[in-house]
């Protein structure tokens, strides 16, 4: 899994978890290797996957590294403007 946003990477490193929008259908419980700018950062486990809706984004924005839904969406559009993000990956509840 590529994490290209500096804000998202800082959140992951500082807190040990990250909510992220993806267009690939990740499955809960799957281990993924996390890369930033082509360099390996860590291995993570997918905690939960849900559709991208404003309600779900509001629920997960605190785990995204961004201060608002709008800021998060703007970064997602900048990184991959041609694809609609289909799923939201967030840390598990325990």
TITOR-629124 format. One record per residue: x, y, z of N, C-alpha, C in turn. Coordinates in steps of 0.2 Angstrom, whole numbers, always signed. Each point is the difference from the previous one (the first is absolute). Layout:
BEGIN
<pt n_east="X" n_north="Y" n_up="Z" ca_east="X" ca_north="Y" ca_up="Z" c_east="X" c_north="Y" c_up="Z"/>
...
# end
This chain:
BEGIN
<pt n_east="+4" n_north="-6" n_up="+0" ca_east="-4" ca_north="+6" ca_up="+0" c_east="+5" c_north="+6" c_up="+0"/>
<pt n_east="-2" n_north="+5" n_up="-5" ca_east="+4" ca_north="+6" ca_up="+0" c_east="-3" c_north="+5" c_up="+4"/>
<pt n_east="+4" n_north="+4" n_up="+4" ca_east="-3" ca_north="+5" ca_up="+4" c_east="+5" c_north="+6" c_up="-2"/>
<pt n_east="-3" n_north="+4" n_up="-5" ca_east="+4" ca_north="+6" ca_up="-3" c_east="-1" c_north="+6" c_up="+4"/>
<pt n_east="-5" n_north="+1" n_up="+3" ca_east="-1" ca_north="+6" ca_up="+4" c_east="+4" c_north="+1" c_up="+6"/>
<pt n_east="+4" n_north="+5" n_up="+1" ca_east="+4" ca_north="+1" ca_up="+6" c_east="-4" c_north="+1" c_up="+6"/>
<pt n_east="-6" n_north="+3" n_up="+0" ca_east="-4" ca_north="+0" ca_up="+6" c_east="-3" c_north="-7" c_up="+2"/>
<pt n_east="-1" n_north="-4" n_up="-5" ca_east="-3" ca_north="-7" ca_up="+2" c_east="+6" c_north="-4" c_up="+3"/>
<pt n_east="+6" n_north="+1" n_up="-3" ca_east="+6" ca_north="-4" ca_up="+2" c_east="+2" c_north="+2" c_up="+7"/>
<pt n_east="+0" n_north="+7" n_up="+2" ca_east="+1" ca_north="+2" ca_up="+6" c_east="-5" c_north="-2" c_up="+5"/>
<pt n_east="-6" n_north="-1" n_up="-1" ca_east="-5" ca_north="-2" ca_up="+4" c_east="+1" c_north="-8" c_up="+2"/>
<pt n_east="+2" n_north="-4" n_up="-6" ca_east="+1" ca_north="-7" ca_up="+1" c_east="+6" c_north="-1" c_up="+5"/>
<pt n_east="+6" n_north="+4" n_up="-1" ca_east="+6" ca_north="-1" ca_up="+4" c_east="-1" c_north="+2" c_up="+7"/>
<pt n_east="-4" n_north="+6" n_up="+1" ca_east="-1" ca_north="+2" ca_up="+6" c_east="-5" c_north="-4" c_up="+5"/>
<pt n_east="-5" n_north="-2" n_up="-4" ca_east="-5" ca_north="-3" ca_up="+4" c_east="-1" c_north="-8" c_up="-1"/>
<pt n_east="+3" n_north="-2" n_up="-5" ca_east="+0" ca_north="-8" ca_up="-1" c_east="-6" c_north="-2" c_up="-4"/>
<pt n_east="-4" n_north="+4" n_up="-2" ca_east="-6" ca_north="-2" ca_up="-4" c_east="-2" c_north="+6" c_up="-5"/>
<pt n_east="-4" n_north="-2" n_up="-5" ca_east="-2" ca_north="+5" ca_up="-5" c_east="-6" c_north="-2" c_up="-4"/>
<pt n_east="-4" n_north="+4" n_up="-1" ca_east="-6" ca_north="+0" ca_up="-4" c_east="+1" c_north="+2" c_up="-7"/>
<pt n_east="-1" n_north="-3" n_up="-5" ca_east="+2" ca_north="+2" ca_up="-7" c_east="-5" c_north="-2" c_up="-5"/>
<pt n_east="-1" n_north="+4" n_up="-5" ca_east="-5" ca_north="-2" ca_up="-6" c_east="+4" c_north="-4" c_up="-5"/>
<pt n_east="-3" n_north="-5" n_up="-3" ca_east="+3" ca_north="-4" ca_up="-5" c_east="-5" c_north="-2" c_up="-5"/>
<pt n_east="+3" n_north="-2" n_up="-6" ca_east="-4" ca_north="-2" ca_up="-5" c_east="+1" c_north="-8" c_up="-1"/>
<pt n_east="+5" n_north="-2" n_up="+3" ca_east="+1" ca_north="-8" ca_up="+0" c_east="-4" c_north="-3" c_up="+5"/>
<pt n_east="-4" n_north="-6" n_up="-1" ca_east="-4" ca_north="-3" ca_up="+5" c_east="+4" c_north="-4" c_up="+6"/>
<pt n_east="+3" n_north="+4" n_up="+4" ca_east="+3" ca_north="-3" ca_up="+6" c_east="-5" c_north="-4" c_up="+4"/>
<pt n_east="+3" n_north="-5" n_up="+3" ca_east="-5" ca_north="-4" ca_up="+5" c_east="+3" c_north="+0" c_up="+7"/>
<pt n_east="-5" n_north="+1" n_up="+5" ca_east="+2" ca_north="+0" ca_up="+7" c_east="+4" c_north="-6" c_up="+2"/>
<pt n_east="+5" n_north="+1" n_up="+4" ca_east="+4" ca_north="-5" ca_up="+3" c_east="+6" c_north="-1" c_up="-5"/>
<pt n_east="+1" n_north="+3" n_up="-6" ca_east="+5" ca_north="-1" ca_up="-4" c_east="+6" c_north="+4" c_up="+2"/>
<pt n_east="+6" n_north="-3" n_up="+0" ca_east="+6" ca_north="+4" ca_up="+1" c_east="+2" c_north="+3" c_up="-7"/>
<pt n_east="+3" n_north="+6" n_up="+1" ca_east="+2" ca_north="+4" ca_up="-6" c_east="+7" c_north="+3" c_up="+2"/>
<pt n_east="+4" n_north="+1" n_up="-5" ca_east="+6" ca_north="+4" ca_up="+1" c_east="-1" c_north="+7" c_up="-2"/>
<pt n_east="+2" n_north="+4" n_up="+4" ca_east="-1" ca_north="+7" ca_up="-1" c_east="+6" c_north="+4" c_up="-3"/>
<pt n_east="-1" n_north="+3" n_up="-6" ca_east="+6" ca_north="+4" ca_up="-3" c_east="-2" c_north="+7" c_up="+0"/>
<pt n_east="+6" n_north="+4" n_up="+0" ca_east="-1" ca_north="+7" ca_up="-1" c_east="+6" c_north="+2" c_up="-5"/>
<pt n_east="-2" n_north="+3" n_up="-5" ca_east="+5" ca_north="+2" ca_up="-5" c_east="+4" c_north="-6" c_up="-2"/>
<pt n_east="-3" n_north="-6" n_up="-1" ca_east="+4" ca_north="-5" ca_up="-2" c_east="+4" c_north="-4" c_up="+5"/>
<pt n_east="+0" n_north="+3" n_up="+6" ca_east="+4" ca_north="-3" ca_up="+6" c_east="-4" c_north="-4" c_up="+5"/>
<pt n_east="+2" n_north="-6" n_up="+2" ca_east="-4" ca_north="-3" ca_up="+5" c_east="+0" c_north="+3" c_up="+7"/>
<pt n_east="-6" n_north="+1" n_up="+3" ca_east="-1" ca_north="+3" ca_up="+6" c_east="-2" c_north="-5" c_up="+5"/>
<pt n_east="-5" n_north="-4" n_up="-1" ca_east="-2" ca_north="-5" ca_up="+5" c_east="-5" c_north="-5" c_up="-3"/>
<pt n_east="-2" n_north="-5" n_up="+4" ca_east="-5" ca_north="-4" ca_up="-1" c_east="-6" c_north="+1" c_up="+4"/>
<pt n_east="-6" n_north="+0" n_up="-3" ca_east="-6" ca_north="+2" ca_up="+4" c_east="-5" c_north="-5" c_up="-1"/>
<pt n_east="-5" n_north="+0" n_up="+4" ca_east="-6" ca_north="-5" ca_up="-1" c_east="-6" c_north="+5" c_up="-2"/>
<pt n_east="-4" n_north="-2" n_up="-5" ca_east="-6" ca_north="+3" ca_up="-1" c_east="-5" c_north="-1" c_up="+5"/>
<pt n_east="-3" n_north="+5" n_up="+4" ca_east="-4" ca_north="-1" ca_up="+5" c_east="-8" c_north="+0" c_up="-2"/>
<pt n_east="-1" n_north="+4" n_up="-5" ca_east="-7" ca_north="+0" ca_up="-2" c_east="-1" c_north="+3" c_up="-7"/>
<pt n_east="-5" n_north="-1" n_up="-4" ca_east="-1" ca_north="+3" ca_up="-6" c_east="-7" c_north="+2" c_up="-1"/>
<pt n_east="-1" n_north="+6" n_up="-2" ca_east="-7" ca_north="+2" ca_up="-1" c_east="-1" c_north="+5" c_up="-6"/>
<pt n_east="-6" n_north="+1" n_up="-3" ca_east="+0" ca_north="+4" ca_up="-5" c_east="+1" c_north="+7" c_up="+1"/>
<pt n_east="+3" n_north="+4" n_up="-5" ca_east="+1" ca_north="+7" ca_up="+2" c_east="-6" c_north="+4" c_up="-1"/>
<pt n_east="-2" n_north="+2" n_up="+6" ca_east="-6" ca_north="+5" ca_up="+1" c_east="+2" c_north="+5" c_up="+4"/>
<pt n_east="-4" n_north="+6" n_up="+0" ca_east="+2" ca_north="+5" ca_up="+4" c_east="-1" c_north="-2" c_up="+8"/>
<pt n_east="-5" n_north="-4" n_up="+1" ca_east="+0" ca_north="-2" ca_up="+7" c_east="+6" c_north="-4" c_up="+2"/>
<pt n_east="+2" n_north="-5" n_up="-4" ca_east="+6" ca_north="-4" ca_up="+2" c_east="+6" c_north="+4" c_up="+0"/>
<pt n_east="+1" n_north="+5" n_up="-4" ca_east="+6" ca_north="+4" ca_up="+0" c_east="+0" c_north="+4" c_up="+6"/>
<pt n_east="-6" n_north="+3" n_up="+3" ca_east="+0" ca_north="+3" ca_up="+6" c_east="+2" c_north="-4" c_up="+6"/>
<pt n_east="-2" n_north="-6" n_up="-1" ca_east="+1" ca_north="-5" ca_up="+6" c_east="+8" c_north="-1" c_up="+0"/>
<pt n_east="+3" n_north="+0" n_up="-6" ca_east="+7" ca_north="-3" ca_up="+0" c_east="+5" c_north="+6" c_up="-1"/>
<pt n_east="-2" n_north="+6" n_up="-1" ca_east="+5" ca_north="+6" ca_up="-2" c_east="+5" c_north="+1" c_up="+6"/>
<pt n_east="-2" n_north="-2" n_up="+6" ca_east="+5" ca_north="+1" ca_up="+6" c_east="+6" c_north="-5" c_up="-1"/>
<pt n_east="-1" n_north="-5" n_up="-4" ca_east="+5" ca_north="-5" ca_up="-1" c_east="+4" c_north="+1" c_up="-6"/>
<pt n_east="-2" n_north="+5" n_up="-4" ca_east="+3" ca_north="+1" ca_up="-7" c_east="+6" c_north="+4" c_up="+0"/>
<pt n_east="+2" n_north="+4" n_up="+5" ca_east="+5" ca_north="+5" ca_up="-1" c_east="-2" c_north="+7" c_up="-2"/>
<pt n_east="-6" n_north="+0" n_up="-2" ca_east="-3" ca_north="+7" ca_up="-2" c_east="-5" c_north="+3" c_up="+5"/>
<pt n_east="+0" n_north="+7" n_up="-1" ca_east="-4" ca_north="+3" ca_up="+5" c_east="-8" c_north="+1" c_up="-2"/>
<pt n_east="-1" n_north="-2" n_up="-6" ca_east="-7" ca_north="+1" ca_up="-2" c_east="-2" c_north="-5" c_up="-6"/>
<pt n_east="-6" n_north="-2" n_up="-1" ca_east="-2" ca_north="-4" ca_up="-5" c_east="+2" c_north="+3" c_up="-7"/>
<pt n_east="-1" n_north="+7" n_up="+0" ca_east="+2" ca_north="+3" ca_up="-7" c_east="+7" c_north="+0" c_up="-1"/>
<pt n_east="+4" n_north="+1" n_up="+5" ca_east="+8" ca_north="-1" ca_up="-1" c_east="+1" c_north="-7" c_up="-3"/>
<pt n_east="-3" n_north="-5" n_up="+3" ca_east="+2" ca_north="-7" ca_up="-1" c_east="-2" c_north="-1" c_up="-7"/>
<pt n_east="-6" n_north="+2" n_up="-2" ca_east="-3" ca_north="-1" ca_up="-7" c_east="+5" c_north="+4" c_up="-5"/>
<pt n_east="+2" n_north="+6" n_up="+1" ca_east="+4" ca_north="+4" ca_up="-4" c_east="+6" c_north="-4" c_up="-2"/>
<pt n_east="+3" n_north="-3" n_up="+6" ca_east="+7" ca_north="-4" ca_up="-1" c_east="-2" c_north="-6" c_up="-4"/>
<pt n_east="-5" n_north="-3" n_up="+1" ca_east="-2" ca_north="-7" ca_up="-4" c_east="-1" c_north="+2" c_up="-7"/>
<pt n_east="-3" n_north="+6" n_up="-2" ca_east="-1" ca_north="+2" ca_up="-7" c_east="+7" c_north="+1" c_up="-3"/>
<pt n_east="+4" n_north="+4" n_up="+4" ca_east="+7" ca_north="+2" ca_up="-3" c_east="+4" c_north="-6" c_up="-2"/>
<pt n_east="+0" n_north="-5" n_up="+5" ca_east="+4" ca_north="-6" ca_up="-1" c_east="-2" c_north="-5" c_up="-6"/>
<pt n_east="-7" n_north="+0" n_up="-1" ca_east="-2" ca_north="-5" ca_up="-5" c_east="-7" c_north="+3" c_up="-2"/>
<pt n_east="+0" n_north="+5" n_up="-4" ca_east="-6" ca_north="+4" ca_up="-2" c_east="-4" c_north="-4" c_up="-5"/>
<pt n_east="+2" n_north="-5" n_up="-4" ca_east="-4" ca_north="-4" ca_up="-5" c_east="-4" c_north="-5" c_up="+3"/>
<pt n_east="+2" n_north="-2" n_up="+6" ca_east="-4" ca_north="-6" ca_up="+3" c_east="-4" c_north="+2" c_up="+6"/>
<pt n_east="-6" n_north="-2" n_up="+1" ca_east="-5" ca_north="+1" ca_up="+5" c_east="+2" c_north="-5" c_up="+6"/>
<pt n_east="+2" n_north="+3" n_up="+6" ca_east="+2" ca_north="-5" ca_up="+5" c_east="-7" c_north="-4" c_up="+2"/>
<pt n_east="+1" n_north="-6" n_up="+0" ca_east="-6" ca_north="-5" ca_up="+2" c_east="+0" c_north="-2" c_up="+7"/>
<pt n_east="+6" n_north="+0" n_up="+3" ca_east="-1" ca_north="-3" ca_up="+7" c_east="+5" c_north="+4" c_up="+5"/>
<pt n_east="-2" n_north="+0" n_up="+6" ca_east="+3" ca_north="+3" ca_up="+6" c_east="+3" c_north="-5" c_up="+4"/>
<pt n_east="+6" n_north="+0" n_up="+1" ca_east="+4" ca_north="-5" ca_up="+5" c_east="+1" c_north="+4" c_up="+6"/>
<pt n_east="-2" n_north="-3" n_up="+6" ca_east="+1" ca_north="+3" ca_up="+6" c_east="+3" c_north="-5" c_up="+5"/>
<pt n_east="+3" n_north="+2" n_up="+6" ca_east="+3" ca_north="-4" ca_up="+5" c_east="-6" c_north="-4" c_up="+3"/>
<pt n_east="+2" n_north="-6" n_up="+2" ca_east="-5" ca_north="-4" ca_up="+4" c_east="-2" c_north="+3" c_up="+7"/>
<pt n_east="-5" n_north="-3" n_up="+3" ca_east="-2" ca_north="+3" ca_up="+6" c_east="+3" c_north="-4" c_up="+6"/>
<pt n_east="+5" n_north="-4" n_up="-1" ca_east="+3" ca_north="-3" ca_up="+5" c_east="+6" c_north="-3" c_up="-2"/>
# end
